[in-house]
Amino acid sequence: MPLSDWQAVPLVTTGDMWTAAQHNTYVRQNQQALYDGITAHEDDTNNPHQVTAEQVGAATQAAFDGLFVAENVADTSVDWNDLTTPGISDYLIFGSNPNGPGSASYYYCIVYVYNNKSITQFAIPYSNSAAIHQPIWYRGRYLGTWSAWQQVWVSGQIQHISGTGDCVRYPDGLQICWATFNIAAGDSVPWTFPAAFVATPSTTGGSWEAGEDISNGSATSVTVQHSASSNRYVHVTAVGFWK
């Protein structure tokens, strides 16, 4: 409250000027002291009344800490579909357990719930060397139906490989390779992919003039040729899987 509000308290008027002056000085001084005390109290952020979290219904620090502690290891029969309590599950659980993301590594299960019905579930890898390099997974349950697990990709999981051309490998197994060749009239060149596929990929070639051809395809290479009457730059792309 501003001091001006306290100063609105009426002062004493009397025919005895000395008595009035003493009284009014006393009132003014106490108004200022009261104002200073209230202002200091309002500015005190150190819980001057020592109110506890329980008194106001707030969660304690121990309760918050408990939300992020898994104290046990689940057996292989625990079903991920049954992990629906908000917060972190009480135990580590294999990704290969029923309805899990699939990896036979330990995961923390974190659950978010909306309106006691809709659920988003995360699988976070455990910290040991065998699990920490596994991906993070998530899925949802809406109107009683679980979605498929989706992988969270990070930049370190997308590999770039250079060689004769370039190649990218994605965590889900997709691999794309590409290169450009200056091919003499009627000639051909072998292209060894920067990284091998698990099977013969789908390979296409193109230039500003028709006549390119792809042959002798395998998981590691193809032959690129062009039937034009002069040199041509041919751009080739191979798409397949690396795992």
Secondary structure as UniProt FT lines:
FT   HELIX           3..6
FT   TURN            7..8
FT   HELIX           17..43
FT   TURN            48..49
FT   HELIX           53..56
FT   HELIX           61..66
FT   TURN            67..68
FT   STRAND          72..73
FT   TURN            76..77
FT   HELIX           80..82
FT   STRAND          87..88
FT   STRAND          91..94
FT   TURN            95..96
FT   TURN            98..99
FT   STRAND          106..114
FT   TURN            115..117
FT   STRAND          118..125
FT   TURN            129..133
FT   STRAND          136..142
FT   TURN            143..144
FT   STRAND          145..146
FT   STRAND          150..152
FT   HELIX           155..157
FT   STRAND          159..162
FT   STRAND          166..169
FT   TURN            171..172
FT   STRAND          174..183
FT   TURN            185..186
FT   STRAND          188..192
FT   STRAND          202..206
FT   STRAND          212..215
FT   STRAND          221..226
FT   STRAND          232..241
//
